[in-house]
Amino acid sequence: MKNFKIKFSLIIFFLVAWVATSISANEGHKHAEESSAEDYSGVSLDIPKATQDLIGLKTAKVETSSIFEKVAVTGRISQNIDKTTEVFSSQDGIIKECPLSMGSIVSKDEVICVVENSAKERIEIKSPVAGVLMADLVRVGNKVDTIAPTHTIADLTQLYANFDIYEKDMGKVKKGQRVLVYSSAYADKVFEGKVVFVSPQVDEISFTIKIGAEIDNTELLLKPGMFVRAEIALEDDKAHLTVPSEAVQNLAGKMMVFLQDEAESFTATEVTVKLASKKQTLIEGDIKAGDSIVSDGAYIMKSKIMESEITGGCTDGH
Protein backbone atom coordinates (compact mmCIF):
# COMPACT_ATOMS: atom_id res chain seq x y z
CA MET A 1 0.00 0.00 0.00
CA LYS A 2 1.24 3.48 -0.76
CA ASN A 3 2.23 5.28 2.42
CA PHE A 4 2.91 8.99 2.80
CA LYS A 5 4.48 10.99 5.62
CA ILE A 6 3.51 14.63 5.96
CA LYS A 7 5.10 16.94 8.54
CA PHE A 8 3.19 19.84 10.05
CA SER A 9 6.28 21.73 11.20
CA LEU A 10 5.75 25.50 11.13
CA ILE A 11 2.50 26.71 12.68
CA ILE A 12 2.29 30.14 11.02
CA PHE A 13 3.52 28.81 7.69
CA PHE A 14 0.83 26.14 7.83
CA LEU A 15 -1.96 28.69 8.11
CA VAL A 16 -0.56 31.12 5.52
CA ALA A 17 0.15 28.32 3.06
CA TRP A 18 -3.32 26.92 3.64
CA VAL A 19 -4.98 30.13 2.48
CA ALA A 20 -2.51 30.70 -0.34
CA THR A 21 -2.82 27.26 -1.86
CA SER A 22 -6.51 26.54 -1.27
CA ILE A 23 -7.45 27.67 -4.78
CA SER A 24 -4.79 25.58 -6.52
CA ALA A 25 -5.76 22.60 -4.33
CA ASN A 26 -9.36 22.90 -5.43
CA GLU A 27 -8.33 23.13 -9.07
CA GLY A 28 -6.24 19.99 -8.78
CA HIS A 29 -8.72 18.04 -6.69
CA LYS A 30 -10.55 16.57 -9.66
CA HIS A 31 -7.30 15.34 -11.19
CA ALA A 32 -6.27 13.67 -7.93
CA GLU A 33 -9.60 11.87 -7.57
CA GLU A 34 -9.49 10.66 -11.17
CA SER A 35 -6.15 8.95 -10.60
CA SER A 36 -7.14 5.29 -10.28
CA ALA A 37 -3.78 4.38 -8.75
CA GLU A 38 -4.16 6.88 -5.90
CA ASP A 39 -4.71 5.40 -2.46
CA TYR A 40 -4.63 7.67 0.55
CA SER A 41 -5.24 4.92 3.11
CA GLY A 42 -2.21 4.78 5.36
CA VAL A 43 -1.21 8.41 4.90
CA SER A 44 0.46 9.50 8.14
CA LEU A 45 0.44 13.03 9.50
CA ASP A 46 2.59 14.41 12.33
CA ILE A 47 0.90 17.45 13.86
CA PRO A 48 2.55 19.23 16.81
CA LYS A 49 0.29 19.97 19.77
CA ALA A 50 0.62 23.72 19.23
CA THR A 51 -0.62 23.35 15.66
CA GLN A 52 -3.49 21.14 16.79
CA ASP A 53 -4.60 23.87 19.17
CA LEU A 54 -4.23 26.54 16.52
CA ILE A 55 -6.41 24.78 13.93
CA GLY A 56 -8.93 23.63 16.53
CA LEU A 57 -8.23 19.93 16.12
CA LYS A 58 -10.25 17.73 18.46
CA THR A 59 -10.56 13.97 18.83
CA ALA A 60 -13.46 11.70 19.76
CA LYS A 61 -13.73 8.08 20.80
CA VAL A 62 -15.19 5.47 18.47
CA GLU A 63 -18.42 4.35 20.14
CA THR A 64 -20.87 1.51 19.67
CA SER A 65 -24.59 1.59 18.98
CA SER A 66 -27.32 -1.00 18.63
CA ILE A 67 -28.88 1.00 15.77
CA PHE A 68 -28.16 -0.48 12.34
CA GLU A 69 -30.72 1.39 10.21
CA LYS A 70 -33.07 4.36 10.43
CA VAL A 71 -36.40 4.96 8.70
CA ALA A 72 -36.84 8.66 7.92
CA VAL A 73 -40.33 10.12 8.39
CA THR A 74 -42.01 13.51 8.73
CA GLY A 75 -45.05 14.53 10.71
CA ARG A 76 -46.64 16.84 13.27
CA ILE A 77 -46.69 17.13 17.02
CA SER A 78 -50.07 16.92 18.71
CA GLN A 79 -51.40 17.02 22.23
CA ASN A 80 -51.59 13.67 24.02
CA ILE A 81 -55.28 13.33 24.88
CA ASP A 82 -54.45 10.78 27.55
CA LYS A 83 -52.50 13.52 29.33
CA THR A 84 -55.34 16.09 29.24
CA THR A 85 -57.55 16.83 32.26
CA GLU A 86 -60.74 18.90 32.50
CA VAL A 87 -61.32 21.03 35.58
CA PHE A 88 -64.74 21.51 37.22
CA SER A 89 -66.14 23.67 39.98
CA SER A 90 -67.26 21.75 43.05
CA GLN A 91 -70.29 24.04 43.50
CA ASP A 92 -72.60 26.28 41.47
CA GLY A 93 -71.82 29.97 41.69
CA ILE A 94 -70.28 33.01 40.04
CA ILE A 95 -66.63 33.43 39.08
CA LYS A 96 -65.02 36.14 41.20
CA GLU A 97 -61.32 35.72 40.44
CA CYS A 98 -59.22 34.05 37.74
CA PRO A 99 -55.56 34.95 38.33
CA LEU A 100 -54.17 32.63 35.65
CA SER A 101 -54.38 32.97 31.89
CA MET A 102 -54.23 30.49 29.03
CA GLY A 103 -50.70 29.14 28.57
CA SER A 104 -49.80 29.45 32.24
CA ILE A 105 -47.82 26.62 33.80
CA VAL A 106 -49.68 25.34 36.84
CA SER A 107 -48.76 22.98 39.64
CA LYS A 108 -51.03 20.43 41.26
CA ASP A 109 -53.55 22.01 43.70
CA GLU A 110 -52.74 25.54 42.48
CA VAL A 111 -55.78 27.86 42.60
CA ILE A 112 -57.06 28.64 39.10
CA CYS A 113 -60.28 30.51 39.94
CA VAL A 114 -62.42 31.52 42.89
CA VAL A 115 -66.20 30.97 42.87
CA GLU A 116 -68.77 32.60 45.15
CA ASN A 117 -71.68 30.26 45.90
CA SER A 118 -75.27 31.13 46.87
CA ALA A 119 -74.25 31.36 50.53
CA LYS A 120 -71.62 33.99 49.61
CA GLU A 121 -68.83 31.51 50.43
CA ARG A 122 -65.60 31.59 48.45
CA ILE A 123 -64.87 28.26 46.75
CA GLU A 124 -61.47 27.68 45.21
CA ILE A 125 -61.14 25.84 41.91
CA LYS A 126 -57.78 24.05 42.05
CA SER A 127 -55.87 22.25 39.36
CA PRO A 128 -56.03 18.49 39.95
CA VAL A 129 -52.75 17.96 38.04
CA ALA A 130 -49.58 19.79 37.08
CA GLY A 131 -49.39 21.02 33.51
CA VAL A 132 -50.17 23.87 31.14
CA LEU A 133 -53.48 25.76 31.07
CA MET A 134 -54.65 24.96 27.54
CA ALA A 135 -58.28 26.18 27.68
CA ASP A 136 -59.83 28.96 29.76
CA LEU A 137 -63.59 28.51 29.40
CA VAL A 138 -64.86 31.05 31.94
CA ARG A 139 -64.45 34.72 32.77
CA VAL A 140 -64.97 36.78 35.92
CA GLY A 141 -68.73 37.28 36.41
CA ASN A 142 -69.72 34.08 34.56
CA LYS A 143 -72.04 31.60 36.19
CA VAL A 144 -70.63 28.10 36.64
CA ASP A 145 -72.03 24.73 37.66
CA THR A 146 -70.60 21.33 38.46
CA ILE A 147 -71.32 19.87 35.01
CA ALA A 148 -69.47 22.07 32.50
CA PRO A 149 -65.65 22.27 32.68
CA THR A 150 -64.07 25.60 33.52
CA HIS A 151 -60.54 24.84 32.29
CA THR A 152 -58.43 22.23 30.54
CA ILE A 153 -54.99 21.30 31.85
CA ALA A 154 -52.53 19.37 29.67
CA ASP A 155 -49.33 17.63 30.66
CA LEU A 156 -47.06 18.66 27.78
CA THR A 157 -44.00 16.85 29.13
CA GLN A 158 -45.08 13.98 26.89
CA LEU A 159 -46.53 14.75 23.46
CA TYR A 160 -47.88 12.67 20.60
CA ALA A 161 -46.49 12.71 17.05
CA ASN A 162 -48.22 11.45 13.92
CA PHE A 163 -46.09 10.17 11.04
CA ASP A 164 -46.60 8.49 7.67
CA ILE A 165 -44.43 5.62 6.44
CA TYR A 166 -44.38 4.02 3.00
CA GLU A 167 -45.37 0.44 2.32
CA LYS A 168 -41.75 -0.56 1.65
CA ASP A 169 -40.92 0.22 5.30
CA MET A 170 -44.02 -1.37 6.80
CA GLY A 171 -42.25 -4.59 7.75
CA LYS A 172 -39.49 -2.68 9.55
CA VAL A 173 -41.58 -0.56 11.92
CA LYS A 174 -43.05 -2.03 15.11
CA LYS A 175 -44.52 -0.78 18.36
CA GLY A 176 -41.93 -0.05 21.01
CA GLN A 177 -39.18 1.06 18.62
CA ARG A 178 -37.18 4.16 19.49
CA VAL A 179 -37.93 7.39 17.63
CA LEU A 180 -35.47 10.29 17.24
CA VAL A 181 -37.26 13.58 16.57
CA TYR A 182 -35.75 16.77 15.12
CA SER A 183 -37.24 20.27 14.91
CA SER A 184 -35.93 23.19 12.85
CA ALA A 185 -36.60 25.37 15.89
CA TYR A 186 -33.91 23.51 17.86
CA ALA A 187 -31.26 22.50 15.32
CA ASP A 188 -28.90 20.85 17.84
CA LYS A 189 -31.56 19.11 19.92
CA VAL A 190 -32.70 15.49 19.56
CA PHE A 191 -36.00 14.50 21.18
CA GLU A 192 -36.60 10.84 21.91
CA GLY A 193 -39.75 8.76 22.03
CA LYS A 194 -41.20 5.41 21.06
CA VAL A 195 -43.69 4.04 18.56
CA VAL A 196 -47.02 3.32 20.28
CA PHE A 197 -49.32 2.83 17.27
CA VAL A 198 -49.00 1.31 13.79
CA SER A 199 -52.11 1.48 11.61
CA PRO A 200 -53.37 -1.87 10.32
CA GLN A 201 -54.33 -0.40 6.94
CA VAL A 202 -52.79 1.58 4.08
CA ASP A 203 -54.18 4.98 3.16
CA GLU A 204 -55.75 4.59 -0.29
CA ILE A 205 -54.82 8.11 -1.38
CA SER A 206 -51.27 8.58 -0.10
CA PHE A 207 -50.36 4.84 -0.03
CA THR A 208 -48.80 5.38 3.38
CA ILE A 209 -49.35 3.88 6.80
CA LYS A 210 -50.09 6.02 9.83
CA ILE A 211 -47.96 5.56 12.91
CA GLY A 212 -48.05 7.33 16.27
CA ALA A 213 -45.27 7.97 18.76
CA GLU A 214 -45.07 9.34 22.28
CA ILE A 215 -42.30 11.95 22.52
CA ASP A 216 -40.51 13.07 25.67
CA ASN A 217 -40.86 16.85 26.06
CA THR A 218 -39.64 17.38 29.61
CA GLU A 219 -38.20 20.81 28.76
CA LEU A 220 -41.51 21.91 27.16
CA LEU A 221 -39.71 22.95 23.96
CA LEU A 222 -41.97 21.17 21.47
CA LYS A 223 -45.45 22.62 20.90
CA PRO A 224 -48.60 20.95 19.56
CA GLY A 225 -48.91 21.64 15.84
CA MET A 226 -45.16 21.84 15.14
CA PHE A 227 -43.84 20.17 12.00
CA VAL A 228 -40.99 17.75 12.74
CA ARG A 229 -38.87 15.16 11.02
CA ALA A 230 -37.91 11.93 12.70
CA GLU A 231 -35.98 8.71 12.39
CA ILE A 232 -37.31 5.37 13.57
CA ALA A 233 -34.33 3.47 14.93
CA LEU A 234 -34.00 -0.17 13.90
CA GLU A 235 -31.86 -1.98 16.47
CA ASP A 236 -30.35 -5.40 17.08
CA ASP A 237 -28.01 -7.05 19.58
CA LYS A 238 -24.81 -6.22 17.69
CA ALA A 239 -22.36 -3.47 18.63
CA HIS A 240 -22.11 -1.23 15.55
CA LEU A 241 -19.30 1.34 15.41
CA THR A 242 -20.28 5.02 15.31
CA VAL A 243 -18.24 8.21 14.93
CA PRO A 244 -19.13 11.92 14.62
CA SER A 245 -20.20 12.55 11.04
CA GLU A 246 -17.64 15.32 10.56
CA ALA A 247 -14.90 12.76 11.27
CA VAL A 248 -15.60 10.90 8.01
CA GLN A 249 -13.97 12.47 4.94
CA ASN A 250 -14.03 11.57 1.25
CA LEU A 251 -10.51 11.16 -0.10
CA ALA A 252 -10.43 10.37 -3.82
CA GLY A 253 -13.74 8.55 -3.62
CA LYS A 254 -12.89 6.55 -0.50
CA MET A 255 -14.26 7.30 2.95
CA MET A 256 -11.57 7.90 5.58
CA VAL A 257 -11.17 8.72 9.23
CA PHE A 258 -7.97 9.95 10.85
CA LEU A 259 -6.94 7.49 13.54
CA GLN A 260 -4.78 8.87 16.34
CA ASP A 261 -1.72 6.64 16.76
CA GLU A 262 0.10 8.86 19.24
CA ALA A 263 -0.42 12.31 20.75
CA GLU A 264 0.93 14.03 17.61
CA SER A 265 0.54 11.27 15.00
CA PHE A 266 -2.51 10.43 12.88
CA THR A 267 -3.17 7.91 10.10
CA ALA A 268 -5.81 8.07 7.38
CA THR A 269 -7.83 4.86 7.72
CA GLU A 270 -10.36 3.65 5.16
CA VAL A 271 -13.85 2.83 6.42
CA THR A 272 -17.17 1.78 4.94
CA VAL A 273 -20.17 3.98 5.75
CA LYS A 274 -23.20 1.88 6.63
CA LEU A 275 -25.53 4.64 7.83
CA ALA A 276 -25.02 8.41 7.86
CA SER A 277 -26.92 11.15 9.66
CA LYS A 278 -26.25 14.76 10.54
CA LYS A 279 -24.47 14.00 13.81
CA GLN A 280 -23.40 10.34 13.83
CA THR A 281 -22.22 7.93 11.14
CA LEU A 282 -22.24 4.14 11.37
CA ILE A 283 -19.05 2.65 9.94
CA GLU A 284 -17.08 -0.56 9.44
CA GLY A 285 -13.33 -0.82 9.01
CA ASP A 286 -9.98 -1.50 10.60
CA ILE A 287 -10.81 0.36 13.82
CA LYS A 288 -12.40 -0.64 17.11
CA ALA A 289 -14.49 0.85 19.88
CA GLY A 290 -12.44 3.14 22.07
CA ASP A 291 -10.02 4.25 19.34
CA SER A 292 -9.45 8.00 19.09
CA ILE A 293 -10.21 9.64 15.76
CA VAL A 294 -10.15 13.27 14.63
CA SER A 295 -13.55 14.97 14.71
CA ASP A 296 -13.09 18.75 14.52
CA GLY A 297 -10.33 19.49 12.02
CA ALA A 298 -10.70 16.35 9.91
CA TYR A 299 -11.56 18.41 6.83
CA ILE A 300 -8.41 20.52 7.25
CA MET A 301 -6.31 17.34 7.47
CA LYS A 302 -7.95 15.92 4.37
CA SER A 303 -7.31 19.16 2.47
CA LYS A 304 -3.70 19.25 3.59
CA ILE A 305 -3.14 15.74 2.23
CA MET A 306 -4.75 16.65 -1.10
CA GLU A 307 -2.75 19.88 -1.27
CA SER A 308 0.54 18.10 -0.56
CA GLU A 309 -0.14 15.47 -3.21
CA ILE A 310 -1.09 18.04 -5.82
CA THR A 311 1.94 20.25 -5.13
CA GLY A 312 4.31 17.31 -4.85
CA GLY A 313 4.69 17.58 -1.10
CA CYS A 314 4.06 13.88 -0.38
CA THR A 315 6.79 11.32 -0.44
CA ASP A 316 6.53 7.60 -0.89
CA GLY A 317 7.02 5.95 2.47
CA HIS A 318 7.93 2.45 1.22
N, C-alpha and C positions, 0 to 999 in steps of 0.2 A: 504494500500500500504506500502511496506517496505520502511523505511526512514533511511538514514544514516547521520551521522554528522562527518565530517573529519576536523581536525584542522591543518592548515599550521602554525606551531608555530615558529620553528627555521629556519631562512633563510639558513644558511650555511649547517645545517644538511639536509635540504630539497634537496639541490643540490647534496651533497655527496651521500645521500641515493638513490637519483634518478639514479645515475650512477651505484651504487653498486648493486641495485636490479633490474635493467632493464632486465638482462638476465633471472632471476627467474620469473619476471613478464611475459615475453614472453613465457616461458615454461608453465606457468599456465594459459595462456590466453584461450587456447582451452578448458580446463576444465571448466573455468568460463562461457564461452559462451554456453557450452553444458548443463549447469544447467538450466532446464526448469523453475525452481521456481525463478530464479534470475530476479530481476526487479530493474534497476538502476534509473528509473524515480523517482524524488523526493530526490535524493542524494543531500545533502547540503554541501558546502565547504566554510569555512572561510579562507580567504587569506589576510593577512596584506598587507597594501599598499607597504611597503618596498619589500616584496616578489613579489608582482605583478610587480614592476619595475625591479626586478632582473631577473625574467623569461621572461620579455618582454610581459606581458599580456596587451592586448588592447581590448576595447569594440567597438561595432558598433551598430547603431540603426536599428531596424527592419523597412524596407521600404516597399512601395507598388509599384506594377507594373501592367500595363494593359496586359502584355504578359502572355499567359497561355500555349503556346506551341511554339516550334521552329522546323523548318524543316532544317536539315543539308544538305548542298550541297558543291560541289567543282567546281572550274572553273578557268578562266584566265581573267586577266585585259587586256583591249584593249583601243585603243585611241577612243575618242568620235568624230566621223566624223562630227557631227553637230557643234563641237567646233574647227574645223580646217579651217584655212584661207590661201589661196594662195596669194602671193605677186607678183605684176607686175611692170615693169618699165613704167613710163608715156611717155617715148620717146625712139626711137631707138638710139643705140649708143654702146659704148665700156665700159666695166667695168674697172674703174680706182682704186677703193678702196673697200675692203670688210672687215671692222674691226672686224666683229663678226664671230664666228664659230658655227658649228652645236652643239646644246645642250645649247647654250647661252640663258639666260633668258632676254627677251626684254620687254620694256614698249611701250605703244602706242605712235606712232610718233617718235620712236627712229630710227636713221639712220642706215640702214643695209648695204647699198652699195652706191657708187657714180658712176654715168654714165657720160661720156662725149659725147655729141651729135655732129652732123655734123657741128654745128656752134662753136664747141669748148667750149660750155657752160657746166658747171657742174650741173648735175641733181641728186638730192638726192632720193634714194629709201627708204621710211620710212615704218615702220611696221604699218599697219592699226589697229592692236589690240595688247594687252598685252598677253604674253605667252612665249612658249619655241620654239626656232628655231629647227624644226624637220627635215627640208630638205634644203640643200644648193646646188642649182642646177647650179650655175655659179661660175666662177673663174676670177681673175683679168686678163684682156686682152680678155675675151670672148665678142663676139657680142651679144647684146640683142635687143629684139623688144617689142612691146606692147601686143603680143599675148601669148607667152610662159611665164609661171611663173618663177621667179628667186628664190623664197624661199617658204617654207611652215611654217606657225606659228600655233602652237596648244595650246589651253588653257587646261592645264593638271590639273587645280584645280577641274575639274569634269571629271572622267573617266567612261568607260563603262565596265561592267563585264558580261561574258557569263557563265551561269550555266546549268546543266542538273538536272532535277528532275524525279523521278520514277512515274509511273502511279498511284500508291497508294496515292501519295501526290498531284495529279493534282487538286482535288477538294478543297484543302486547300489554294493553292497559287493564288493570284489575283494581278492585277496591283494596284500600290499605297502602297503595304505593305512594311514595314520597313525591311531593310536588314542590318545585322551586319557582317562585313567582317574582317577576321583575316589573317595576313601574318606572316610566320615564321621569316621574317626579322625584324619584330617589335613585339616581343612576348607579350608585355604589352599594345599594342595599339589596339583599336577597331575603325574601319572605318565604317561610316554609309552611307546608301543610300536607294533607294527605287526601287521596281520592276516597270519597264516601258514597258516590253514586255513579253507576254506568248504565245508561239507558239500554233497554233490551231491544230497541228498534232503531232503524236507520231513517233519518229524515228524508222524505221522498223528494224534497225540493233541493236541498243542499247536499244530499248524499253523505251526510255526516252523522256522527253519533254524539249525543249530549252526555257530558260527564260533569259531576259536581265535586268540589273539593272544599274542605274546611281549611282556612288559612289563619295562622297565628298572627295576631295584630296587637300584641301586648303594648307596643309604643303608640298605638292609635294613629299611625301614619296613613294607612290605607283608608279610603272613604268609599261608602256604597256608591256605585255608579262609575267608578274609575275603570278605565280600559287598561288591561295588563296583558303581558305575555308570560308564558310559563313553560317549564320543561317537566315532563313526567319522567322521573328517574327509574330506569329499569336496573335492578340490582341482582347480584348472585353472591355466592359464597367465596368467590375468588378475590385476591388482593390485586387490583389493577393499579398501575403506577400513574400518578398525576403530578404535573408541574404547572407553575404559573404560565399562562398562555404566552406572555411576552418573552419567556425563556426559549421558546421554540422559534428558530430562524431558518429561512429557506436559503440554502447555499447551493447555487447551480442546480436547482431542481430537487435537492435532497434536504430533508428536514434534519436540523442539527440542534443540539444543546451544547453548552460549554461546561464541561465537567471540571470541577476544581480538584486538581491533583494535590497541590500544596497551597500554602497561603498566597503565593504570588504566581502560581502556575495553573493554566487552564488548557483543556484539550477539547477540540470540536469532536463531538460524538454523534454519529448518525442514529436517528430514532425513527420509528414508524408511528404516525399519528392515527390513533383509533377513534378518537372523539374530541372535537374542539369546541370550546365555548369562549365567551368573552374573558373569563377570569382563569379557568382551569382547562388543561388539555391532557387527555388520556393518551399515554404513549407506551410503546414497547421498544426495547433495545438493550444494548450492553451497559445498562445501569441498574441500580438496585435501590430499594427504599432506604432512605437515610443519606444517600449521596448528596453532596452540595453541588448545585448548578447555578450559573449566573442567571439572575432574573432581570433586574434593572441594569441596563448597560449592555445587554446581549446584542442589540442592534448595532451599537457602536463597534463591538468586537467583530461582528460579521462584516461590517463595512470596512474595517481596517484590514481584514484578511483579503477582501476583494480588491481593495486599493493597492495592497502590497503585491498581489499577483499581477495586477494590470500594469503597475509601474516597474515590475521586475524586482520587487523587494523581497520576495520569498526565495528561499533556497531549499534545494532538495536535501532532506535529512537522512537519506539512506546511508 
